[in-house]
Amino acid sequence: MRTALTCAIGLGFAGAAVVTLAHATGQPPVPAQAPNPDSQYRLGPDSLPQEGVPRGEIKGPFTLSCEVYPGTQHTYWVYVPAQYDPKIPTALMVFQDGQAFKDEKGDVRAQNVMDNLIYRREIPVMIGVFINPGRKPEQPEPTPRDWGDRNTNRPTEYNSLDDKYARVITEELLPALAKDYNISKDPEMRGIGGSSSGAIAAFTVAWERPNQFRKVLSNVGSFVNLRGGHVYADKVLEAEKKPLRVYLCDGRNDNRGLRAGKYDEKMDWFHQNVRLMKALTKKGYDVNYSWGMNNHGQKFGGAILPEMMRWLWRDGPVSTDPRDEIERGFRQPVKK
């Protein structure tokens, strides 16, 4: 205790000396470095491989030729859980910016989340699709460091408020998947999500095609004026309510619309996410949300992805029969 107190007194004198020196030299004291807003967000056990949990297989990459945006193509991967049974219509979850969501060293690692939650019956058995934004053959594939905003079709596809990207998903991707997998045709069994521009793209797909997708996962969604996305809160209030379930998450340190001392609320990510949440709530949508301290990125969204998935998929069939030993056991791989 005495050693700690001596150390504290010494640090106090050292601090006083710094202030005195600053006054003597006429220089202001150097402010303490602010903590990183992302520093509190880490992946938990649900996002990491766990011993004894059957691991699904990620197949691909596959190339999807695109007629909606002529001259472009989409790269995608398919996650097939160990419990997939081709005899049973299966749920579907589509992630935009697929390379980032499946990155084994990234901030999300969605395939691990699906492995763990499917095994414990916390979400239904589901096929996962990780699809990248469209690009021309000569353009580079997006990477964890470069998601393609400057060298792919990402800005046009993801940020535009039309139904063209919804057509890519429903008219091009879904038929390709149907050739190899028994995907449920029930829109309640289909979810779509993404981060940033990928999140507004996911929302737009469900908004334009609620007969195909009804679950939306949005992390730091770009509901801002990149291409008019800030109007979504107003569109929700003006339009007839659609049968969508939406989970929004964002952070107070996301891009806040401050540039050169001027504020533009149409370019304030956090403000516009809150506006959209309030509009969805007022309209009576099935909506949930989480506001963190995070910057623009996937640190917070990755940390809470397991809970977002549980909430979105919470209405899966469940047996309450105490003698149902299958229901009371972990989901095992399908016998080949």
C-alpha positions as CSV (number, residue, x, y, z in Angstrom):
1,M,0.0,0.0,0.0
2,R,2.8,2.4,1.0
3,T,4.6,1.6,-2.3
4,A,1.5,2.4,-4.3
5,L,0.9,5.6,-2.4
6,T,4.5,6.7,-3.0
7,C,4.1,5.9,-6.7
8,A,0.9,7.9,-6.8
9,I,2.5,10.9,-5.1
10,G,5.5,10.7,-7.5
11,L,3.1,10.6,-10.5
12,G,1.3,13.7,-9.1
13,F,4.6,15.6,-8.8
14,A,5.5,14.5,-12.3
15,G,2.1,15.8,-13.6
16,A,2.6,19.1,-11.8
17,A,6.0,19.4,-13.3
18,V,4.6,18.9,-16.8
19,V,2.0,21.7,-16.2
20,T,4.7,24.0,-14.7
21,L,7.0,23.3,-17.6
22,A,4.2,24.0,-20.1
23,H,3.5,27.4,-18.4
24,A,7.2,28.2,-18.4
25,T,7.6,27.6,-22.1
26,G,4.3,29.2,-23.0
27,Q,3.1,25.9,-24.6
28,P,-0.3,24.4,-23.8
29,P,-0.2,21.0,-22.0
30,V,-0.6,18.0,-24.3
31,P,-4.1,16.5,-23.8
32,A,-4.4,12.9,-22.8
33,Q,-5.2,10.6,-25.8
34,A,-8.9,9.8,-26.0
35,P,-9.7,6.1,-25.9
36,N,-10.6,4.3,-29.1
37,P,-14.4,4.0,-29.3
38,D,-14.0,0.5,-30.8
39,S,-11.7,-0.7,-27.9
40,Q,-14.5,-2.2,-25.9
41,Y,-15.9,-4.5,-28.6
42,R,-14.4,-8.0,-29.0
43,L,-15.7,-11.2,-30.4
44,G,-17.2,-13.6,-27.9
45,P,-17.4,-17.4,-27.9
46,D,-20.4,-17.5,-30.2
47,S,-18.3,-16.0,-32.9
48,L,-15.3,-18.4,-32.5
49,P,-15.0,-22.1,-33.4
50,Q,-16.0,-24.2,-30.5
51,E,-14.8,-27.7,-29.7
52,G,-17.5,-30.3,-30.5
53,V,-19.5,-28.0,-32.7
54,P,-20.0,-29.4,-36.2
55,R,-18.5,-27.0,-38.7
56,G,-20.3,-26.1,-41.9
57,E,-18.5,-25.9,-45.3
58,I,-17.9,-22.7,-47.3
59,K,-18.1,-23.5,-51.0
60,G,-16.8,-21.3,-53.7
61,P,-15.9,-18.8,-54.9
62,F,-18.5,-18.9,-57.6
63,T,-19.1,-16.3,-60.3
64,L,-22.6,-15.0,-61.1
65,S,-22.9,-13.2,-64.5
66,C,-25.1,-10.1,-64.2
67,E,-27.7,-9.0,-66.8
68,V,-29.1,-6.3,-64.5
69,Y,-25.8,-4.4,-64.7
70,P,-24.5,-5.5,-68.1
71,G,-20.7,-6.3,-68.2
72,T,-20.4,-7.0,-64.5
73,Q,-20.3,-10.1,-62.4
74,H,-20.7,-11.1,-58.7
75,T,-18.4,-13.3,-56.7
76,Y,-20.2,-15.3,-54.0
77,W,-19.6,-18.1,-51.5
78,V,-22.1,-20.5,-50.0
79,Y,-22.1,-21.7,-46.4
80,V,-23.6,-25.1,-46.0
81,P,-24.2,-26.1,-42.4
82,A,-23.4,-29.7,-41.3
83,Q,-27.1,-30.1,-40.5
84,Y,-28.3,-29.3,-44.0
85,D,-30.7,-31.9,-45.3
86,P,-31.6,-31.5,-49.0
87,K,-34.9,-33.1,-48.4
88,I,-36.1,-30.2,-46.2
89,P,-36.7,-26.6,-47.4
90,T,-34.0,-24.6,-45.7
91,A,-33.8,-21.0,-44.4
92,L,-31.5,-18.5,-46.2
93,M,-29.3,-15.6,-45.0
94,V,-27.6,-13.4,-47.6
95,F,-24.7,-11.1,-46.5
96,Q,-23.6,-8.2,-48.8
97,D,-19.8,-7.5,-48.9
98,G,-19.5,-11.2,-48.4
99,Q,-15.7,-11.2,-48.3
100,A,-15.8,-9.1,-45.1
101,F,-18.5,-11.1,-43.3
102,K,-16.8,-14.5,-43.9
103,D,-13.2,-13.3,-43.2
104,E,-11.8,-15.8,-40.8
105,K,-9.6,-13.1,-39.1
106,G,-12.2,-10.3,-39.5
107,D,-14.6,-8.5,-37.1
108,V,-17.6,-10.7,-37.9
109,R,-16.9,-14.3,-38.8
110,A,-20.5,-15.0,-39.6
111,Q,-19.9,-18.7,-40.5
112,N,-18.8,-19.4,-36.9
113,V,-21.9,-17.6,-35.5
114,M,-24.1,-19.8,-37.7
115,D,-22.2,-23.0,-36.7
116,N,-22.7,-22.3,-33.0
117,L,-26.3,-21.0,-33.0
118,I,-27.5,-23.7,-35.4
119,Y,-25.9,-26.4,-33.2
120,R,-27.7,-25.1,-30.1
121,R,-31.0,-24.7,-31.9
122,E,-31.0,-20.9,-31.4
123,I,-31.5,-20.2,-35.1
124,P,-32.9,-22.6,-37.7
125,V,-30.7,-24.6,-40.0
126,M,-29.9,-22.2,-42.8
127,I,-27.8,-21.7,-46.0
128,G,-25.6,-18.6,-45.8
129,V,-24.5,-16.7,-48.9
130,F,-21.6,-14.2,-48.9
131,I,-21.9,-12.1,-52.0
132,N,-19.5,-9.3,-53.1
133,P,-20.6,-6.2,-55.0
134,G,-20.5,-6.5,-58.8
135,R,-17.4,-5.7,-60.8
136,K,-16.2,-5.9,-64.3
137,P,-13.8,-8.8,-65.0
138,E,-10.8,-6.5,-65.2
139,Q,-11.6,-4.8,-61.9
140,P,-10.1,-6.1,-58.6
141,E,-12.0,-8.3,-56.2
142,P,-12.9,-6.4,-52.9
143,T,-10.7,-7.3,-50.0
144,P,-10.9,-6.7,-46.2
145,R,-8.8,-3.5,-46.7
146,D,-10.6,-2.3,-49.9
147,W,-14.3,-3.0,-50.2
148,G,-14.5,-1.7,-53.7
149,D,-16.1,1.8,-53.4
150,R,-13.6,3.3,-55.9
151,N,-13.0,0.4,-58.3
152,T,-16.2,-1.8,-58.4
153,N,-19.9,-1.3,-58.9
154,R,-20.5,-1.1,-55.2
155,P,-21.7,2.5,-54.9
156,T,-24.2,2.2,-57.7
157,E,-25.6,-1.2,-56.6
158,Y,-25.7,-0.6,-52.9
159,N,-26.6,3.0,-52.4
160,S,-29.2,3.6,-55.2
161,L,-32.9,3.6,-54.2
162,D,-34.2,1.5,-57.0
163,D,-35.0,-2.2,-57.5
164,K,-32.0,-3.1,-59.7
165,Y,-29.9,-4.7,-56.9
166,A,-33.0,-6.4,-55.6
167,R,-33.3,-8.0,-59.1
168,V,-29.7,-9.2,-58.9
169,I,-30.6,-11.0,-55.7
170,T,-34.0,-12.3,-56.6
171,E,-33.7,-12.9,-60.3
172,E,-30.1,-14.0,-60.6
173,L,-28.7,-15.2,-57.3
174,L,-31.8,-17.1,-56.0
175,P,-32.2,-19.2,-59.2
176,A,-28.5,-20.1,-59.1
177,L,-28.9,-21.3,-55.5
178,A,-32.0,-23.2,-56.3
179,K,-30.1,-25.4,-58.7
180,D,-28.0,-26.9,-55.9
181,Y,-29.9,-26.3,-52.7
182,N,-33.5,-26.7,-51.4
183,I,-34.1,-23.1,-50.4
184,S,-37.4,-22.3,-48.7
185,K,-39.8,-20.2,-50.8
186,D,-41.3,-18.8,-47.7
187,P,-40.2,-15.1,-47.4
188,E,-40.3,-15.4,-43.6
189,M,-37.5,-18.0,-44.0
190,R,-35.2,-15.5,-45.8
191,G,-33.0,-12.9,-44.3
192,I,-30.6,-10.4,-45.8
193,G,-28.0,-8.1,-44.1
194,G,-24.9,-6.0,-44.5
195,S,-22.7,-3.3,-43.2
196,S,-22.5,0.4,-44.2
197,S,-23.6,0.6,-47.9
198,G,-24.2,-3.2,-47.8
199,A,-26.8,-2.6,-45.0
200,I,-28.8,-0.1,-46.9
201,A,-28.6,-2.4,-49.9
202,A,-30.0,-5.2,-47.8
203,F,-32.8,-3.0,-46.6
204,T,-33.6,-1.9,-50.1
205,V,-33.9,-5.5,-51.3
206,A,-36.4,-6.4,-48.6
207,W,-38.2,-3.0,-49.1
208,E,-38.6,-3.6,-52.8
209,R,-39.2,-7.4,-52.5
210,P,-41.0,-8.2,-49.2
211,N,-42.5,-11.2,-51.0
212,Q,-38.9,-12.6,-51.2
213,F,-37.1,-11.3,-48.0
214,R,-38.6,-10.2,-44.7
215,K,-35.7,-10.2,-42.2
216,V,-33.1,-7.4,-42.4
217,L,-29.8,-7.1,-40.5
218,S,-28.2,-3.6,-40.6
219,N,-24.9,-2.7,-39.2
220,V,-23.8,1.0,-39.4
221,G,-26.2,1.4,-42.3
222,S,-25.6,4.2,-44.8
223,F,-29.0,5.7,-44.7
224,V,-27.5,9.0,-45.6
225,N,-27.3,11.2,-48.7
226,L,-24.8,9.2,-50.7
227,R,-27.5,8.6,-53.3
228,G,-30.6,9.8,-51.4
229,G,-30.7,7.2,-48.7
230,H,-31.6,9.8,-46.0
231,V,-35.2,9.7,-47.3
232,Y,-35.9,6.2,-46.0
233,A,-37.3,7.4,-42.7
234,D,-39.8,9.5,-44.6
235,K,-40.5,6.7,-47.1
236,V,-41.3,4.4,-44.2
237,L,-43.8,6.8,-42.7
238,E,-45.5,7.6,-46.0
239,A,-45.8,4.0,-47.3
240,E,-48.1,1.2,-46.4
241,K,-46.5,-0.9,-43.7
242,K,-44.6,-3.9,-45.1
243,P,-44.2,-7.3,-43.4
244,L,-40.5,-6.7,-42.4
245,R,-38.5,-7.5,-39.3
246,V,-35.5,-5.2,-38.9
247,Y,-32.5,-5.0,-36.6
248,L,-30.4,-1.8,-36.7
249,C,-27.1,-1.2,-34.9
250,D,-24.9,1.9,-35.1
251,G,-22.5,3.9,-32.9
252,R,-22.4,7.4,-31.6
253,N,-18.9,7.8,-33.2
254,D,-20.0,6.8,-36.6
255,N,-19.6,9.4,-39.4
256,R,-21.5,12.4,-38.0
257,G,-21.8,14.8,-40.9
258,L,-19.2,17.3,-39.7
259,R,-17.0,18.6,-42.4
260,A,-14.8,21.7,-42.2
261,G,-16.8,23.0,-39.3
262,K,-20.2,22.6,-41.0
263,Y,-22.9,20.1,-40.1
264,D,-25.0,18.2,-42.6
265,E,-27.6,16.0,-40.9
266,K,-28.2,14.3,-44.2
267,M,-24.7,12.9,-43.9
268,D,-24.9,12.0,-40.2
269,W,-24.9,8.2,-40.1
270,F,-26.0,7.9,-36.5
271,H,-28.7,10.5,-36.7
272,Q,-30.2,8.9,-39.8
273,N,-30.2,5.4,-38.2
274,V,-32.0,6.8,-35.2
275,R,-34.5,8.5,-37.5
276,L,-35.1,5.3,-39.3
277,M,-35.6,3.4,-36.1
278,K,-38.1,6.0,-34.9
279,A,-40.0,5.8,-38.2
280,L,-40.2,2.0,-38.2
281,T,-41.3,2.1,-34.5
282,K,-44.0,4.7,-35.2
283,K,-45.3,2.7,-38.1
284,G,-45.5,-0.5,-36.0
285,Y,-42.7,-2.5,-37.6
286,D,-41.1,-5.4,-35.8
287,V,-37.9,-3.5,-35.1
288,N,-35.0,-3.8,-32.7
289,Y,-31.9,-1.7,-32.4
290,S,-28.6,-1.3,-30.4
291,W,-26.6,1.9,-30.2
292,G,-22.9,1.6,-29.2
293,M,-19.9,3.9,-29.0
294,N,-18.3,2.5,-32.1
295,N,-16.8,4.2,-35.1
296,H,-17.9,3.4,-38.7
297,G,-17.0,-0.3,-39.1
298,Q,-17.8,-3.8,-37.9
299,K,-16.4,-3.9,-34.4
300,F,-19.7,-3.4,-32.6
301,G,-21.8,-5.2,-35.2
302,G,-19.5,-8.2,-35.1
303,A,-19.6,-8.4,-31.4
304,I,-23.4,-8.5,-31.2
305,L,-24.0,-10.4,-34.4
306,P,-25.0,-13.6,-32.4
307,E,-27.7,-11.6,-30.6
308,M,-28.9,-9.9,-33.8
309,M,-29.3,-13.3,-35.4
310,R,-31.1,-14.8,-32.4
311,W,-33.6,-11.9,-32.5
312,L,-34.2,-12.0,-36.2
313,W,-34.7,-15.7,-36.3
314,R,-36.5,-16.1,-32.9
315,D,-39.7,-17.6,-34.2
316,G,-38.4,-20.9,-35.5
317,P,-40.5,-24.0,-34.7
318,V,-40.0,-25.3,-31.1
319,S,-41.3,-28.3,-29.3
320,T,-42.2,-28.1,-25.6
321,D,-42.7,-31.8,-25.2
322,P,-40.4,-32.9,-22.3
323,R,-40.1,-36.3,-23.9
324,D,-38.8,-34.9,-27.2
325,E,-35.2,-36.0,-26.9
326,I,-34.4,-34.7,-30.3
327,E,-35.5,-31.2,-29.4
328,R,-33.6,-31.4,-26.1
329,G,-30.4,-32.4,-27.8
330,F,-27.9,-30.4,-29.9
331,R,-28.4,-30.5,-33.7
332,Q,-26.1,-33.1,-35.2
333,P,-24.8,-33.4,-38.7
334,V,-27.1,-35.1,-41.2
335,K,-26.1,-38.7,-41.9
336,K,-24.8,-39.1,-45.4
